[in-house]
Amino acid sequence: MHDYTVLTVTVSLAKYIHKQLTKGYPDTPLLNHDKSWCRVPTENELAYWIQAYKTRKCVGHSEWSERYNRNIWVSDYEED
């Protein structure tokens, strides 16, 4: 997938989530688990967190490989 397509999907998903969160507002207030008011994230904030989630496995570093005679990417990501 191209970067533009991934970004478009991320923005579309963020818009959908924002719409679902604000459905019925202000007649149906958004409350936290302790019944206090919560702030609805903006579409940009949602897009940021969606993108961060998608790239979470990109954490790592490069090391020199004698076998391939080049730098290779080594993931530091450990799934729980």
Secondary structure, DSSP 8 states (H G I E B T S, - for coil): --HHHHHHHHHHHHHHHHHHHTTTTTTS--B-TTS-B-----HHHHHHHHHHHHTGGG-EEEEEETTTTEEEEEE-----
